[in-house]
């Protein structure tokens, strides 16, 4: 009976994660062709560069907590005090990493001409990447409630899609796209923490020692995750540095890589559900 329940949970979790993946594809089928049609190739290239560049910072702030904290929550899922302390420590550590990431981002903007030339747009993508990184999804993964992640993420992406279709009509309104991302991803972040509060988890204090322990426990998960993400982002980053983010080459590359990465997203949902 226990095995049957375990298999059922895995199946349901995998189902919701695949639902999330396919909804991303479906929304992408509307969003990306629309942006490529209303924006110039050059501005579409700026989006590709900003997305890849800021993804690196997002992975730094997420660190490896999505895996290490998930394991801790799963082991202590009946201990709300322990879970509250774990999530609080994770969040404070992420905020500390976000401060460091912000300092590095601003330093890059000061000394790299291509970032300074597109500072506002890239800054908006950076702010959104931090909002995404602060999501406490490790909790929902640890208690095996992928449904909450899927519903929240699909709602946010749907809001971004609607706002983009309604208000982004050309290069001069491009800024609305990252602004809508910040708005709806921030709502998703608040939504996630409200669910933690509903489940009886509370913000607690932490110590520097606990934060350092959290960083230590997550280090190899971080190396594993960021190595894959950086590898996928380097092409866009280097191409943007070579030709500038507004180059035709950057725009064409961004479109091609978004298509080629579609099939790569089919395996992670099953792996995450099993984990």
Buried (B, 14 or more C-beta within 10 A) or exposed (E): EEEEEEEEBBEBBBBBBBBBBBBBEBBBEBBBEBBBEBBBBBBBBBBBBBBBBBBBBBBBBBBBBBBBBBBBBBEBBEEEEBBBBBBBBBBBBBEBBBEEBBEEBBEBBEEEEBBEBBBEBBBBBBBBBBBBBBBBBBBBBBBBBBBBBBBBBBBBBBBBBEBBBEEBEEBEEBBBBBBBBBBBBBBBBEBBBEBBEEBEBEBEEBEEEBBEEBBEBBEEBBEEBBEEBBEBBEBBBEBBBEBBBBBEBBBBBBBEBBEEEEEEBEEEBBEBBEE
